[in-house]
Amino acid sequence: MNDQLQSLLAKQAITEVIVRYARALDRLDETLLRSVFHPDSVHHHFYQGPSSAPDAPRPADGGPRDFVEFAIGVLSSHTRTHHQLGNILVELTSADHAVAETYFTAFHRMRPRGDPQAPPNACDTEMDYFVGGRYLDHFALRDGEWRITRRTGMTDWTRLEPPSSQGFDDIAPETIGRRYPDDLLYHWVGRD
C-alpha cells in the first residue's frame, strides 16, 4: 500500500508541474515558468537548447539564452494566450525518474503588423493561431522536487484564422484574464 501511495503522490506532483507550466505561459510569469525546470533541463519545442539558464552567455546570433526567454519573448507578441491541457499520462521509471505525455491545445491572439509589440512575421490584421500537440517530458526528483529535465514538444496540427471576439466586450472587465501581476489570480490566491 505504501508504494502505491508514493506512486500516486509522485504522479500528482508531476501533474501539478505540468499545470503550472501552462499557467506560467498564459500569465507570462517568468519566475513560475523557470520553476518547472531543473537547471540542466533541455528543450526541443519551437526552440532547441537549455530550458532555463538565465545566466548562460548570450548566443553569438543574439538569440535567447534559454527556452524561458524565448517563450516570454514570443508570447509577449500576442495579446493573449490560452493553453488547455488534456490527457496526462505519467509513468514512473524509478523512484526518482518519470516520463509523461501531455496533450495540449493552445490559442494565441497574434498582434497585427504596425503594433509596436508585433513580431516581424505579423499579418496585416490580428490573427488567431491554434496549435494542438503533446509535451513529451522526462522528470527527475531532486531535493524533494519533481521538475522537468527534458521536454520535446510534438505538433499534431495548427490553424491560423482571422479573429472572432463576438460578445467579448460584454464580459465584465475584472473577469477577463490578464498577465502577471495583473490577473485576478495573483490577488486572489491566499485570501479568504
Backbone as ProteinMPNN parsed JSONL, in Angstrom:
{"seq_chain_A": "MNDQLQSLLAKQAITEVIVRYARALDRLDETLLRSVFHPDSVHHHFYQGPSSAPDAPRPADGGPRDFVEFAIGVLSSHTRTHHQLGNILVELTSADHAVAETYFTAFHRMRPRGDPQAPPNACDTEMDYFVGGRYLDHFALRDGEWRITRRTGMTDWTRLEPPSSQGFDDIAPETIGRRYPDDLLYHWVGRD", "coords_chain_A": {"N_chain_A": [[0.824, -1.208, 0.0], [1.952, 1.279, 0.747], [3.824, 1.768, -1.33], [2.091, 2.122, -3.491], [0.739, 4.427, -2.672], [2.877, 6.269, -2.585], [3.511, 6.3, -5.296], [1.165, 7.431, -6.394], [1.267, 9.974, -5.16], [3.626, 10.983, -6.289], [2.913, 11.052, -9.016], [0.845, 12.936, -8.907], [2.252, 15.218, -8.051], [3.93, 15.602, -10.274], [2.009, 16.07, -12.27], [1.021, 18.516, -11.332], [3.247, 20.153, -11.8], [3.214, 20.239, -14.597], [0.782, 21.544, -15.012], [1.329, 24.001, -13.789], [3.197, 24.957, -15.606], [1.576, 25.571, -17.873], [-0.007, 27.606, -16.745], [1.994, 29.502, -16.205], [2.853, 30.197, -18.81], [0.526, 31.404, -19.929], [0.03, 33.512, -18.202], [2.317, 34.908, -18.465], [4.392, 34.627, -16.589], [7.425, 34.715, -15.619], [9.076, 33.835, -13.464], [7.587, 31.712, -12.368], [7.537, 30.044, -14.616], [10.256, 29.363, -14.906], [10.5, 27.82, -12.638], [9.581, 25.251, -13.131], [11.491, 23.715, -14.321], [14.455, 21.762, -13.991], [17.797, 22.972, -13.398], [19.572, 21.932, -15.367], [17.97, 21.225, -17.456], [16.829, 20.437, -20.771], [15.486, 21.571, -23.927], [13.186, 21.078, -26.622], [11.139, 22.436, -28.391], [9.743, 24.347, -30.486], [11.978, 25.734, -29.988], [15.384, 25.038, -29.456], [17.554, 23.946, -27.023], [18.897, 24.954, -23.805], [16.477, 24.711, -21.161], [16.008, 26.434, -18.938], [18.192, 28.707, -18.281], [19.169, 31.291, -17.193], [21.54, 32.662, -16.662], [23.306, 31.951, -18.58], [25.679, 32.531, -21.233], [24.899, 34.901, -23.82], [23.861, 33.684, -26.984], [25.878, 33.695, -29.989], [24.415, 34.609, -32.164], [22.73, 36.428, -31.028], [20.34, 35.551, -30.085], [17.812, 34.13, -27.837], [18.776, 33.14, -24.47], [17.732, 30.87, -23.349], [14.919, 28.528, -23.269], [12.875, 29.684, -21.709], [13.303, 32.488, -21.899], [12.98, 32.715, -24.66], [10.25, 31.861, -24.94], [8.83, 33.773, -23.374], [9.439, 36.059, -24.846], [8.266, 35.452, -27.393], [5.547, 35.023, -26.68], [4.907, 37.497, -25.673], [4.454, 38.937, -27.913], [1.887, 38.463, -28.517], [-1.525, 39.245, -27.818], [-3.031, 37.792, -26.056], [-3.067, 34.479, -24.638], [-3.961, 31.002, -24.4], [-3.541, 28.051, -22.918], [-4.62, 24.847, -23.0], [-4.832, 21.881, -21.233], [-4.929, 18.381, -21.822], [-5.22, 14.939, -21.912], [-3.127, 13.477, -19.527], [-0.523, 11.429, -19.03], [1.407, 9.797, -16.802], [4.326, 8.011, -16.214], [6.125, 6.272, -13.922], [9.506, 5.611, -13.901], [11.431, 4.933, -12.156], [12.163, 5.352, -8.649], [12.859, 8.011, -8.593], [12.645, 9.068, -11.141], [10.717, 9.853, -14.068], [8.485, 9.661, -16.885], [6.366, 11.599, -18.985], [3.437, 12.106, -20.929], [1.632, 14.642, -22.345], [-1.282, 15.919, -23.641], [-2.069, 18.893, -25.453], [-3.841, 21.912, -26.26], [-3.478, 24.998, -27.743], [-4.226, 28.441, -27.794], [-3.595, 31.482, -29.454], [-3.71, 34.935, -29.639], [-2.646, 36.867, -32.082], [-0.672, 39.789, -32.488], [-1.198, 42.554, -34.789], [0.564, 43.64, -37.788], [2.308, 46.661, -37.483], [1.625, 47.155, -34.846], [3.522, 48.028, -32.057], [4.522, 45.912, -30.52], [4.305, 43.735, -32.107], [5.414, 40.759, -33.808], [8.13, 40.243, -36.212], [7.042, 38.706, -38.295], [4.345, 39.376, -38.453], [0.876, 39.557, -39.391], [-1.349, 41.474, -41.549], [-3.632, 42.039, -40.086], [-4.963, 41.349, -36.778], [-4.593, 37.948, -35.803], [-5.799, 34.639, -35.143], [-4.11, 32.01, -33.784], [-3.9, 28.617, -33.561], [-2.761, 25.7, -31.929], [-2.297, 22.254, -31.718], [-1.082, 19.589, -29.84], [1.473, 17.594, -28.205], [3.231, 17.332, -25.129], [6.23, 15.784, -24.453], [7.802, 14.63, -21.783], [10.641, 14.291, -19.601], [11.146, 13.657, -16.24], [12.699, 14.424, -13.094], [13.255, 13.681, -9.677], [14.583, 15.74, -7.384], [16.139, 16.872, -4.489], [13.681, 16.696, -3.191], [11.845, 17.735, -5.025], [9.919, 17.391, -7.924], [10.782, 18.027, -11.21], [11.013, 19.142, -14.638], [13.356, 17.6, -16.783], [13.887, 17.188, -19.406], [12.286, 18.243, -22.318], [10.282, 17.581, -25.115], [8.413, 18.962, -27.592], [5.631, 18.003, -29.388], [4.003, 18.596, -32.424], [0.803, 18.277, -33.528], [-1.217, 19.438, -35.038], [-2.017, 22.588, -36.654], [-3.607, 25.824, -36.881], [-4.484, 28.778, -38.494], [-6.298, 31.703, -38.429], [-8.624, 34.422, -39.182], [-9.511, 36.615, -36.468], [-12.19, 36.195, -34.086], [-14.206, 37.795, -31.88], [-16.756, 37.944, -30.933], [-19.075, 39.187, -28.713], [-17.21, 39.471, -26.68], [-16.746, 41.989, -25.618], [-18.832, 42.295, -23.879], [-18.218, 41.058, -21.546], [-17.534, 41.244, -18.079], [-15.032, 43.512, -17.178], [-13.251, 42.971, -15.012], [-13.203, 40.249, -14.921], [-11.827, 39.304, -17.067], [-9.122, 37.506, -18.309], [-5.75, 38.287, -17.464], [-2.259, 39.211, -17.622], [0.64, 38.377, -15.61], [1.558, 40.837, -13.249], [-1.133, 41.346, -13.027], [-3.415, 39.76, -13.297], [-6.384, 38.477, -11.809], [-5.905, 36.168, -10.313], [-3.413, 36.473, -8.98], [-4.042, 38.18, -6.979], [-5.957, 36.937, -5.629], [-5.292, 34.351, -4.71], [-4.649, 32.769, -1.65], [-6.29, 34.347, -0.163], [-9.193, 34.78, 1.844]], "CA_chain_A": [[0.0, 0.0, 0.0], [2.808, 2.451, 0.815], [4.37, 2.003, -2.67], [1.018, 2.668, -4.317], [0.511, 5.796, -2.23], [4.024, 7.059, -3.048], [3.354, 6.435, -6.742], [0.102, 8.408, -6.63], [1.761, 11.295, -4.765], [4.598, 11.413, -7.301], [2.186, 11.395, -10.234], [0.124, 14.189, -8.663], [3.25, 16.296, -8.038], [4.348, 15.807, -11.662], [0.88, 16.702, -12.952], [0.977, 19.92, -10.915], [4.317, 20.858, -12.518], [2.724, 20.443, -15.96], [-0.274, 22.561, -14.947], [1.991, 25.296, -13.517], [3.799, 25.373, -16.863], [0.529, 26.222, -18.674], [-0.336, 28.872, -16.081], [3.111, 30.427, -16.386], [2.822, 30.703, -20.18], [-0.615, 32.286, -20.187], [0.133, 34.715, -17.357], [3.659, 35.46, -18.729], [5.024, 34.639, -15.275], [8.751, 34.144, -15.862], [9.555, 33.12, -12.276], [6.865, 30.438, -12.299], [7.971, 29.21, -15.732], [11.578, 28.821, -14.587], [10.405, 26.884, -11.514], [9.173, 23.897, -13.529], [12.631, 23.041, -14.937], [15.734, 21.643, -13.288], [18.774, 23.849, -14.064], [20.221, 21.311, -16.531], [16.923, 20.782, -18.374], [16.963, 20.81, -22.184], [14.197, 21.815, -24.561], [13.05, 20.99, -28.072], [9.741, 22.769, -28.666], [9.859, 25.635, -31.169], [13.288, 26.241, -29.569], [16.226, 23.921, -29.054], [18.642, 24.369, -26.152], [18.562, 24.828, -22.389], [15.127, 25.151, -20.8], [16.076, 27.581, -18.031], [19.591, 29.018, -17.982], [19.194, 32.752, -17.331], [22.897, 33.197, -16.53], [24.137, 31.464, -19.689], [26.062, 33.603, -22.154], [24.01, 35.089, -24.964], [24.393, 33.063, -28.192], [26.54, 34.603, -30.932], [23.429, 35.219, -33.054], [21.92, 37.375, -30.261], [19.063, 34.939, -29.728], [17.55, 33.914, -26.412], [19.682, 32.259, -23.712], [17.06, 29.626, -22.986], [13.53, 28.442, -23.696], [12.034, 30.629, -20.971], [13.466, 33.799, -22.541], [12.352, 32.569, -25.973], [8.793, 31.794, -24.791], [8.325, 35.072, -22.902], [9.537, 36.963, -25.988], [7.256, 35.111, -28.405], [4.183, 35.221, -26.171], [4.702, 38.937, -25.494], [3.995, 39.482, -29.188], [0.472, 38.105, -28.618], [-2.291, 39.977, -26.808], [-3.481, 36.808, -25.062], [-2.9, 33.072, -24.983], [-4.693, 30.083, -23.526], [-3.064, 26.672, -23.086], [-5.54, 23.892, -22.386], [-4.228, 20.56, -21.113], [-5.853, 17.258, -21.96], [-4.74, 13.697, -21.303], [-1.795, 13.489, -18.919], [-0.156, 10.072, -18.635], [2.701, 9.805, -16.127], [4.842, 6.676, -15.934], [7.327, 6.298, -13.091], [10.501, 4.651, -14.388], [12.148, 4.567, -10.932], [11.666, 6.153, -7.524], [13.154, 9.438, -8.777], [12.564, 9.448, -12.553], [9.431, 9.571, -14.691], [8.197, 10.242, -18.186], [4.963, 11.998, -19.076], [2.903, 12.58, -22.202], [0.514, 15.53, -22.065], [-1.919, 16.543, -24.79], [-2.401, 20.294, -25.235], [-4.363, 22.775, -27.305], [-3.09, 26.358, -27.374], [-4.777, 29.561, -28.555], [-2.757, 32.683, -29.416], [-4.197, 36.091, -30.398], [-1.428, 37.497, -32.584], [-0.736, 41.232, -32.752], [-1.073, 42.856, -36.217], [1.651, 44.475, -38.28], [2.101, 48.048, -37.068], [1.627, 47.188, -33.383], [4.934, 48.038, -31.662], [4.921, 44.636, -29.923], [4.084, 42.658, -33.073], [6.65, 40.123, -34.289], [8.465, 40.575, -37.608], [6.208, 37.966, -39.253], [2.94, 39.695, -38.191], [-0.042, 39.713, -40.525], [-1.931, 42.82, -41.642], [-4.635, 42.17, -39.03], [-4.835, 40.345, -35.729], [-4.922, 36.596, -36.25], [-5.873, 33.61, -34.106], [-3.247, 30.875, -34.109], [-4.202, 27.479, -32.706], [-1.821, 24.584, -32.045], [-2.614, 21.058, -30.945], [0.073, 18.704, -29.806], [1.762, 16.871, -26.971], [4.525, 17.518, -24.464], [6.867, 14.548, -24.01], [8.693, 15.112, -20.734], [11.374, 13.479, -18.638], [11.145, 14.306, -14.925], [13.561, 13.877, -12.049], [13.01, 14.126, -8.312], [15.833, 16.178, -6.771], [15.894, 17.69, -3.288], [12.262, 16.643, -2.851], [11.008, 18.391, -6.026], [9.838, 16.893, -9.29], [10.855, 19.056, -12.245], [11.317, 18.648, -15.987], [14.769, 17.568, -17.178], [13.939, 17.232, -20.872], [10.964, 18.366, -22.951], [10.131, 17.635, -26.558], [7.045, 19.303, -27.959], [5.155, 17.408, -30.64], [2.908, 19.359, -33.024], [-0.096, 17.395, -34.259], [-1.946, 20.254, -36.01], [-2.06, 24.04, -36.437], [-4.657, 26.519, -37.632], [-4.365, 30.232, -38.449], [-7.533, 32.255, -38.996], [-8.989, 35.751, -38.689], [-10.086, 36.511, -35.121], [-13.588, 36.474, -33.795], [-14.39, 38.062, -30.451], [-18.166, 38.275, -30.768], [-19.552, 39.167, -27.329], [-16.132, 39.629, -25.698], [-16.889, 43.305, -24.97], [-19.897, 42.216, -22.881], [-17.701, 40.394, -20.348], [-17.096, 42.18, -17.043], [-13.575, 43.688, -17.325], [-12.48, 42.364, -13.921], [-13.156, 38.793, -15.087], [-11.06, 38.973, -18.265], [-7.777, 37.073, -17.957], [-4.663, 39.227, -17.693], [-0.937, 38.644, -17.392], [1.273, 38.656, -14.324], [0.913, 40.51, -11.969], [-2.443, 41.983, -13.025], [-4.513, 38.799, -13.304], [-7.054, 38.309, -10.516], [-5.284, 35.052, -9.607], [-2.31, 36.923, -8.133], [-4.626, 38.934, -5.868], [-6.97, 36.065, -5.067], [-4.684, 33.214, -4.033], [-4.294, 33.005, -0.265], [-7.266, 35.215, 0.512], [-10.465, 34.11, 2.188]], "C_chain_A": [[0.858, 1.257, 0.0], [3.406, 2.786, -0.549], [3.323, 2.606, -3.598], [0.741, 4.123, -3.958], [1.644, 6.707, -2.699], [3.937, 7.303, -4.552], [2.294, 7.483, -7.08], [0.557, 9.824, -6.274], [2.758, 11.844, -5.778], [3.882, 11.837, -8.581], [1.407, 12.695, -10.078], [1.097, 15.372, -8.677], [3.712, 16.621, -9.459], [3.244, 16.499, -12.459], [0.79, 18.184, -12.585], [2.088, 20.736, -11.563], [3.835, 21.192, -13.931], [1.663, 21.543, -15.991], [0.331, 23.939, -14.66], [2.662, 25.835, -14.77], [2.769, 26.126, -17.717], [0.135, 27.564, -18.063], [0.754, 29.9, -16.341], [3.124, 31.012, -17.794], [1.719, 31.735, -20.365], [-0.584, 33.561, -19.359], [1.443, 35.455, -17.615], [4.418, 35.654, -17.423], [6.378, 33.927, -15.388], [9.266, 33.34, -14.677], [8.891, 31.756, -12.168], [7.328, 29.506, -13.418], [9.34, 28.593, -15.449], [11.501, 27.736, -13.517], [10.045, 25.465, -11.913], [10.324, 23.079, -14.113], [13.784, 22.904, -13.948], [16.765, 22.466, -14.066], [19.442, 23.254, -15.302], [19.218, 20.818, -17.574], [17.188, 21.276, -19.798], [15.599, 20.779, -22.861], [14.269, 21.602, -26.066], [11.569, 21.167, -28.399], [9.712, 24.201, -29.183], [11.175, 26.331, -30.833], [14.104, 25.018, -29.164], [17.41, 24.451, -28.248], [18.243, 24.202, -24.705], [17.149, 25.35, -22.11], [15.161, 26.428, -19.967], [17.52, 27.79, -17.605], [19.789, 30.532, -18.098], [20.587, 33.369, -17.25], [23.833, 32.72, -17.639], [24.539, 32.637, -20.577], [25.08, 33.694, -23.316], [24.638, 34.432, -26.182], [24.962, 34.113, -29.154], [25.541, 35.29, -31.861], [22.515, 36.215, -32.343], [20.574, 36.833, -29.83], [18.91, 34.739, -28.233], [18.539, 32.942, -25.777], [19.07, 30.89, -23.457], [15.615, 29.655, -23.464], [12.664, 29.47, -22.987], [12.116, 32.011, -21.611], [12.798, 33.798, -23.923], [10.826, 32.651, -25.843], [8.208, 33.13, -24.348], [8.367, 36.081, -24.049], [8.463, 36.716, -27.022], [5.861, 35.446, -27.893], [3.885, 36.685, -25.878], [4.213, 39.59, -26.784], [2.539, 39.097, -29.48], [-0.281, 38.892, -27.541], [-2.832, 39.06, -25.721], [-3.207, 35.409, -25.57], [-3.713, 32.227, -24.003], [-4.236, 28.662, -23.85], [-3.972, 25.739, -22.291], [-4.885, 22.52, -22.377], [-5.3, 19.489, -21.203], [-5.327, 16.052, -21.217], [-3.334, 13.901, -20.746], [-1.521, 12.071, -18.427], [1.266, 10.115, -18.085], [3.091, 8.367, -15.836], [6.129, 6.817, -15.133], [8.283, 5.227, -13.601], [11.424, 4.199, -13.263], [11.586, 5.45, -9.825], [11.892, 7.65, -7.741], [13.211, 9.882, -10.24], [11.201, 9.04, -13.112], [9.411, 10.163, -16.091], [6.709, 10.572, -18.211], [4.65, 12.427, -20.503], [1.664, 13.392, -21.875], [-0.013, 16.112, -23.366], [-2.232, 18.0, -24.46], [-3.053, 20.887, -26.476], [-4.058, 24.189, -26.862], [-3.694, 27.365, -28.349], [-3.855, 30.755, -28.372], [-3.439, 33.783, -30.234], [-2.965, 36.894, -30.791], [-1.647, 38.985, -32.853], [-0.557, 41.491, -34.256], [0.179, 43.671, -36.524], [1.324, 45.928, -37.918], [2.009, 48.206, -35.559], [3.088, 47.13, -32.949], [5.427, 46.736, -31.041], [4.724, 43.459, -30.874], [5.414, 42.054, -33.504], [6.919, 40.505, -35.742], [7.573, 39.877, -38.638], [4.714, 38.24, -39.07], [2.154, 39.839, -39.49], [-0.604, 41.134, -40.509], [-2.96, 43.085, -40.547], [-4.281, 41.211, -37.9], [-5.202, 38.99, -36.329], [-4.992, 35.685, -35.034], [-5.085, 32.401, -34.588], [-3.518, 29.791, -33.079], [-3.175, 26.379, -32.973], [-2.343, 23.441, -31.183], [-1.421, 20.136, -30.978], [0.22, 18.02, -28.47], [3.124, 17.299, -26.439], [5.014, 16.131, -24.049], [7.972, 14.949, -23.049], [9.407, 13.993, -19.998], [11.425, 14.303, -17.353], [12.167, 13.634, -14.025], [13.149, 14.481, -10.718], [14.368, 14.458, -7.692], [15.501, 17.102, -5.611], [14.405, 17.799, -2.986], [11.332, 17.282, -3.86], [11.085, 17.693, -7.373], [9.895, 18.097, -10.22], [11.225, 18.402, -13.57], [12.822, 18.693, -16.216], [14.924, 17.598, -18.692], [12.52, 17.302, -21.401], [11.124, 18.379, -24.457], [8.666, 17.927, -26.83], [6.712, 18.72, -29.318], [3.98, 18.233, -31.145], [2.075, 18.407, -33.87], [-0.922, 18.154, -35.3], [-1.809, 21.738, -35.652], [-3.191, 24.618, -37.265], [-4.461, 28.009, -37.421], [-5.602, 30.808, -39.125], [-7.796, 33.655, -38.469], [-9.696, 35.622, -37.341], [-11.583, 36.752, -35.091], [-13.722, 36.638, -32.296], [-15.82, 38.5, -30.181], [-18.569, 38.134, -29.306], [-18.485, 39.395, -26.276], [-16.255, 40.955, -24.945], [-17.975, 43.316, -23.897], [-19.445, 41.568, -21.573], [-17.232, 41.451, -19.354], [-15.574, 42.294, -17.072], [-12.752, 43.003, -16.236], [-12.398, 40.844, -14.024], [-12.462, 38.369, -16.379], [-9.635, 38.638, -17.837], [-6.731, 38.103, -18.345], [-3.341, 38.512, -17.428], [-0.407, 39.071, -16.035], [1.756, 40.1, -14.295], [-0.535, 40.988, -11.881], [-3.624, 41.023, -12.99], [-5.075, 38.643, -11.892], [-6.413, 37.208, -9.682], [-4.228, 35.525, -8.599], [-2.792, 37.765, -6.954], [-5.588, 38.063, -5.065], [-6.381, 34.936, -4.245], [-4.282, 33.603, -2.611], [-5.235, 33.907, 0.487], [-8.54, 34.451, 0.771], [-11.624, 34.774, 1.484]], "O_chain_A": [[0.521, 2.22, -0.689], [3.494, 3.961, -0.904], [3.627, 3.493, -4.395], [0.532, 4.956, -4.84], [1.383, 7.816, -3.167], [4.257, 8.394, -5.025], [2.506, 8.325, -7.952], [0.266, 10.769, -7.007], [2.737, 13.034, -6.091], [4.212, 12.87, -9.163], [1.319, 13.478, -11.024], [0.793, 16.414, -9.257], [3.867, 17.792, -9.806], [3.518, 17.413, -13.237], [0.509, 19.016, -13.447], [1.883, 21.916, -11.85], [4.031, 22.311, -14.403], [1.653, 22.376, -16.898], [-0.11, 24.937, -15.231], [2.693, 27.048, -14.979], [3.065, 27.206, -18.227], [-0.037, 28.548, -18.782], [0.458, 31.051, -16.663], [3.38, 32.205, -17.959], [1.959, 32.819, -20.898], [-1.122, 34.585, -19.78], [1.664, 36.523, -17.044], [5.009, 36.706, -17.181], [6.464, 32.705, -15.27], [9.837, 32.267, -14.867], [9.559, 30.756, -11.905], [7.495, 28.308, -13.193], [9.552, 27.413, -15.728], [12.338, 26.834, -13.487], [10.192, 24.551, -11.102], [10.164, 21.887, -14.376], [14.056, 23.815, -13.166], [16.619, 22.64, -15.276], [19.84, 23.997, -16.2], [19.586, 20.069, -18.479], [17.698, 22.377, -20.005], [14.687, 20.07, -22.436], [15.278, 21.904, -26.702], [10.846, 20.202, -28.648], [9.662, 25.15, -28.401], [11.449, 27.414, -31.351], [13.566, 24.07, -28.592], [18.172, 25.294, -28.724], [17.357, 23.407, -24.39], [16.689, 26.303, -22.74], [14.438, 27.383, -20.249], [18.011, 27.133, -16.687], [20.491, 31.001, -18.994], [20.793, 34.486, -17.723], [25.019, 33.049, -17.635], [23.814, 33.629, -20.662], [24.503, 32.692, -23.739], [25.836, 34.598, -26.409], [24.563, 35.277, -29.121], [25.775, 36.416, -32.301], [21.623, 36.789, -32.969], [19.755, 37.563, -29.272], [19.778, 35.132, -27.454], [19.069, 32.048, -26.436], [19.775, 29.886, -23.359], [15.142, 30.661, -23.992], [11.794, 30.072, -23.616], [11.084, 32.641, -21.84], [12.135, 34.763, -24.302], [10.183, 33.422, -26.555], [7.196, 33.572, -24.891], [7.438, 36.872, -24.211], [7.815, 37.655, -27.485], [5.079, 36.084, -28.598], [2.718, 37.075, -25.837], [3.627, 40.672, -26.751], [2.024, 39.376, -30.563], [0.268, 39.17, -26.475], [-3.065, 39.497, -24.594], [-3.123, 35.176, -26.776], [-4.095, 32.685, -22.926], [-4.516, 28.141, -24.93], [-4.073, 25.837, -21.069], [-4.428, 22.048, -23.418], [-6.423, 19.664, -20.73], [-5.021, 16.131, -20.028], [-2.46, 14.439, -21.426], [-2.196, 11.573, -17.526], [2.212, 10.428, -18.808], [2.305, 7.596, -15.287], [7.103, 7.407, -15.602], [7.905, 4.061, -13.719], [12.122, 3.194, -13.398], [10.64, 6.206, -10.046], [11.197, 8.472, -7.144], [13.758, 10.94, -10.549], [10.612, 8.04, -12.703], [10.206, 11.038, -16.433], [5.901, 9.919, -17.552], [5.479, 13.025, -21.189], [0.751, 12.902, -21.211], [0.739, 16.735, -24.115], [-2.613, 18.317, -23.334], [-2.84, 20.418, -27.594], [-4.346, 24.552, -25.722], [-3.675, 27.167, -29.564], [-3.384, 31.016, -27.265], [-3.718, 33.577, -31.415], [-2.322, 37.52, -29.949], [-2.684, 39.384, -33.383], [0.151, 40.742, -34.93], [0.768, 44.299, -35.645], [0.177, 46.358, -38.043], [2.288, 49.286, -35.04], [3.83, 46.269, -33.422], [6.631, 46.478, -31.034], [4.949, 42.31, -30.492], [6.426, 42.751, -33.56], [6.038, 41.03, -36.423], [7.369, 40.4, -39.733], [3.891, 37.426, -39.487], [2.698, 40.192, -40.536], [-0.365, 41.898, -39.574], [-3.139, 44.228, -40.126], [-3.403, 40.361, -38.05], [-6.018, 38.903, -37.247], [-4.33, 35.925, -34.024], [-5.354, 31.844, -35.652], [-3.384, 30.015, -31.876], [-2.773, 26.161, -34.116], [-2.777, 23.652, -30.051], [-0.818, 19.926, -32.03], [-0.734, 17.874, -27.706], [4.045, 17.59, -27.203], [4.297, 15.393, -23.373], [8.97, 15.542, -23.459], [8.865, 12.906, -19.796], [11.713, 15.5, -17.382], [12.464, 12.448, -14.166], [12.746, 15.642, -10.643], [15.202, 13.573, -7.497], [14.676, 18.006, -5.742], [13.921, 18.855, -2.578], [10.132, 17.375, -3.6], [12.17, 17.436, -7.896], [9.154, 19.065, -10.046], [11.687, 17.262, -13.613], [13.485, 19.679, -15.894], [15.973, 17.99, -19.204], [11.654, 16.527, -20.994], [11.974, 19.079, -25.007], [7.783, 17.216, -26.349], [7.443, 18.928, -30.287], [3.062, 18.538, -30.384], [2.58, 17.802, -34.816], [-1.29, 17.587, -36.329], [-1.526, 22.094, -34.509], [-3.672, 24.0, -38.215], [-4.29, 28.457, -36.287], [-5.921, 30.448, -40.258], [-7.259, 34.04, -37.43], [-10.398, 34.641, -37.096], [-12.151, 37.42, -35.955], [-13.392, 35.733, -31.53], [-16.068, 39.329, -29.305], [-18.414, 37.06, -28.725], [-18.806, 39.502, -25.093], [-15.906, 41.034, -23.767], [-18.036, 44.243, -23.09], [-20.201, 41.534, -20.602], [-16.605, 42.438, -19.74], [-14.886, 41.277, -16.997], [-11.661, 42.505, -16.514], [-11.622, 40.213, -13.306], [-12.506, 37.194, -16.746], [-9.013, 39.394, -17.091], [-6.808, 38.715, -19.411], [-3.324, 37.34, -17.053], [-0.924, 39.99, -15.401], [2.335, 40.546, -15.285], [-1.107, 41.034, -10.792], [-4.739, 41.443, -12.679], [-4.335, 38.675, -10.909], [-6.382, 37.311, -8.456], [-4.171, 35.014, -7.481], [-2.024, 38.031, -6.029], [-5.981, 38.419, -3.954], [-6.916, 34.597, -3.19], [-3.653, 34.639, -2.397], [-5.004, 34.206, 1.659], [-8.917, 33.571, -0.003], [-12.769, 34.352, 1.649]]}, "name": "protein", "num_of_chains": 1, "seq": "MNDQLQSLLAKQAITEVIVRYARALDRLDETLLRSVFHPDSVHHHFYQGPSSAPDAPRPADGGPRDFVEFAIGVLSSHTRTHHQLGNILVELTSADHAVAETYFTAFHRMRPRGDPQAPPNACDTEMDYFVGGRYLDHFALRDGEWRITRRTGMTDWTRLEPPSSQGFDDIAPETIGRRYPDDLLYHWVGRD"}
